[in-house]
Amino acid sequence: MLKDWSGLTAELPAPESALQRVSSTSPDLRLDTRQSKVWSLALGGISIANIAGQLELEIDRVQQIGFRLLTVRLAQEMSIASPPPIN
């Protein structure tokens, strides 16, 4: 497992973006417990920062897990649409 992420910091998904599963079926790849939990919350409507809060993980840890999921094409990064302003 990668110990030093400093060279990949610019490639990590943004904390305010969401992860969206590419498939709704369980992945064929073996994921560790944290990766499985992040993947289960990758529904496209929850930001990475909020996933970190729900799982009580550091944001950068969830970004790293997200990067792994993106790299093996189990998820894609999405921006979360802001709700329209209330008049």
KELUM-138690 format. One record per residue: chain; x, y, z of N, C-alpha, C in turn; residue number from 1; residue in one letter. Coordinates in steps of 0.1 Angstrom, whole numbers. Each point is the difference from the previous one (the first is absolute). Layout:
BEGIN
<sevex A,<X,Y,Z>,<X,Y,Z>,<X,Y,Z>,NUM,A>
...
***
This chain:
BEGIN
<sevex A,<8,-12,0>,<-8,12,0>,<9,12,0>,1,M>
<sevex A,<-4,11,-7>,<7,12,-1>,<1,7,13>,2,L>
<sevex A,<12,4,4>,<2,6,13>,<0,16,-1>,3,K>
<sevex A,<7,4,-11>,<1,15,-2>,<-8,4,-12>,4,D>
<sevex A,<-11,7,3>,<-9,5,-10>,<3,14,-5>,5,W>
<sevex A,<11,6,4>,<3,14,-3>,<1,2,-15>,6,S>
<sevex A,<5,-9,-8>,<1,1,-14>,<-13,-1,-8>,7,G>
<sevex A,<-10,-5,7>,<-13,-2,-6>,<-11,10,5>,8,L>
<sevex A,<4,9,9>,<-10,9,6>,<-9,7,-10>,9,T>
<sevex A,<6,4,-11>,<-8,7,-10>,<-10,-9,-8>,10,A>
<sevex A,<2,-13,1>,<-8,-10,-7>,<-11,-5,8>,11,E>
<sevex A,<0,3,13>,<-11,-5,9>,<-13,7,-2>,12,L>
<sevex A,<-11,-7,1>,<-13,6,-2>,<-2,11,11>,13,P>
<sevex A,<-7,11,-4>,<-2,11,9>,<-10,-4,11>,14,A>
<sevex A,<3,6,12>,<-9,-3,12>,<-15,4,-3>,15,P>
<sevex A,<-2,10,-8>,<-14,4,-2>,<-7,-8,-12>,16,E>
<sevex A,<8,-8,-7>,<-6,-8,-10>,<-6,-13,6>,17,S>
<sevex A,<-7,-7,-9>,<-6,-13,5>,<6,-11,-8>,18,A>
<sevex A,<-2,-12,5>,<4,-12,-8>,<-13,-7,-4>,19,L>
<sevex A,<0,-5,-12>,<-12,-7,-5>,<5,-14,-5>,20,Q>
<sevex A,<-7,-11,6>,<4,-13,-5>,<-2,-2,-15>,21,R>
<sevex A,<8,-7,-6>,<-2,-3,-14>,<-10,-12,-2>,22,V>
<sevex A,<0,-8,10>,<-9,-12,0>,<-7,-1,14>,23,S>
<sevex A,<-12,-5,0>,<-7,-2,13>,<2,-13,6>,24,S>
<sevex A,<7,-9,-8>,<3,-13,6>,<14,0,7>,25,T>
<sevex A,<1,-9,9>,<13,0,8>,<12,-2,-10>,26,S>
<sevex A,<10,7,3>,<12,-2,-9>,<6,-13,1>,27,P>
<sevex A,<6,-5,-11>,<8,-12,0>,<13,1,7>,28,D>
<sevex A,<5,12,1>,<13,2,7>,<-2,-1,15>,29,L>
<sevex A,<10,-4,7>,<-1,-1,14>,<3,14,6>,30,R>
<sevex A,<-9,5,8>,<2,13,6>,<2,-2,15>,31,L>
<sevex A,<8,9,6>,<1,-1,15>,<-13,6,6>,32,D>
<sevex A,<-1,0,13>,<-12,4,7>,<-3,15,-3>,33,T>
<sevex A,<10,9,1>,<-2,14,-3>,<-4,2,-14>,34,R>
<sevex A,<7,-6,-10>,<-4,1,-14>,<-14,-4,-3>,35,Q>
<sevex A,<-4,-11,6>,<-14,-5,-1>,<-10,10,5>,36,S>
<sevex A,<3,6,11>,<-9,10,6>,<-1,12,-9>,37,K>
<sevex A,<11,5,-4>,<0,12,-9>,<-8,-4,-13>,38,V>
<sevex A,<3,-12,-6>,<-7,-4,-12>,<-15,-1,2>,39,W>
<sevex A,<-4,-4,12>,<-15,-2,3>,<-6,14,1>,40,S>
<sevex A,<7,10,3>,<-5,14,1>,<2,8,-13>,41,L>
<sevex A,<6,-6,-10>,<3,7,-13>,<-13,0,-8>,42,A>
<sevex A,<-9,8,4>,<-13,0,-7>,<-2,13,-8>,43,L>
<sevex A,<10,9,-1>,<-1,12,-8>,<-6,12,7>,44,G>
<sevex A,<-5,-2,12>,<-6,12,6>,<6,4,13>,45,G>
<sevex A,<10,-7,4>,<7,3,13>,<15,4,-3>,46,I>
<sevex A,<4,11,5>,<13,5,-2>,<10,-9,7>,47,S>
<sevex A,<12,0,-5>,<11,-7,6>,<2,4,15>,48,I>
<sevex A,<-1,13,2>,<1,6,14>,<-11,-6,9>,49,A>
<sevex A,<-12,-1,-5>,<-11,-6,7>,<2,-15,3>,50,N>
<sevex A,<5,-7,-10>,<3,-14,1>,<10,-2,12>,51,I>
<sevex A,<10,9,-1>,<10,-1,11>,<-6,2,14>,52,A>
<sevex A,<-9,10,1>,<-7,2,12>,<-8,-12,5>,53,G>
<sevex A,<-8,-5,-10>,<-9,-12,4>,<9,-12,4>,54,Q>
<sevex A,<11,-2,-6>,<8,-12,3>,<11,3,11>,55,L>
<sevex A,<0,13,5>,<10,4,10>,<14,-2,-5>,56,E>
<sevex A,<3,3,-12>,<13,-1,-6>,<5,14,-4>,57,L>
<sevex A,<13,2,-1>,<5,13,-5>,<-3,1,-15>,58,E>
<sevex A,<-3,13,-4>,<-4,3,-13>,<11,-5,-10>,59,I>
<sevex A,<13,2,3>,<10,-4,-9>,<0,-16,-2>,60,D>
<sevex A,<-3,-7,10>,<-1,-14,-1>,<-11,-4,-9>,61,R>
<sevex A,<-12,6,0>,<-11,-3,-9>,<4,5,-14>,62,V>
<sevex A,<7,10,-1>,<5,5,-14>,<9,-11,-6>,63,Q>
<sevex A,<9,-6,9>,<9,-10,-5>,<-8,-13,-4>,64,Q>
<sevex A,<-10,-4,8>,<-8,-11,-3>,<-8,3,-13>,65,I>
<sevex A,<-5,12,-1>,<-7,4,-13>,<9,-1,-12>,66,G>
<sevex A,<12,4,2>,<10,0,-11>,<1,-15,-5>,67,F>
<sevex A,<2,-9,10>,<1,-14,-3>,<-12,-5,-8>,68,R>
<sevex A,<-12,4,5>,<-12,-5,-6>,<-2,6,-15>,69,L>
<sevex A,<5,12,-1>,<0,6,-14>,<10,-7,-9>,70,L>
<sevex A,<11,-3,5>,<11,-6,-8>,<-4,-14,-5>,71,T>
<sevex A,<-7,-8,8>,<-4,-13,-4>,<-14,0,-7>,72,V>
<sevex A,<-6,12,-2>,<-12,3,-7>,<-12,-7,7>,73,R>
<sevex A,<0,1,14>,<-12,-4,8>,<-9,12,3>,74,L>
<sevex A,<6,12,-2>,<-8,12,3>,<5,11,-10>,75,A>
<sevex A,<-8,11,-1>,<4,12,-7>,<-2,12,9>,76,Q>
<sevex A,<8,10,-2>,<-2,12,8>,<-10,9,-7>,77,E>
<sevex A,<-9,6,9>,<-11,8,-5>,<0,13,8>,78,M>
<sevex A,<-4,11,-6>,<-3,12,8>,<-14,-1,5>,79,S>
<sevex A,<-2,5,12>,<-14,0,6>,<-6,13,-4>,80,I>
<sevex A,<-12,-1,-7>,<-7,12,-4>,<-5,8,12>,81,A>
<sevex A,<1,12,-1>,<-5,9,11>,<-15,1,-2>,82,S>
<sevex A,<-8,0,11>,<-14,3,-2>,<-3,14,-5>,83,P>
<sevex A,<-11,1,-8>,<-3,14,-5>,<-3,9,12>,84,P>
<sevex A,<3,13,-2>,<-2,10,11>,<-15,1,3>,85,P>
<sevex A,<-3,2,12>,<-14,2,4>,<-4,14,-1>,86,I>
<sevex A,<-10,3,-7>,<-4,14,-2>,<-10,5,11>,87,N>
***
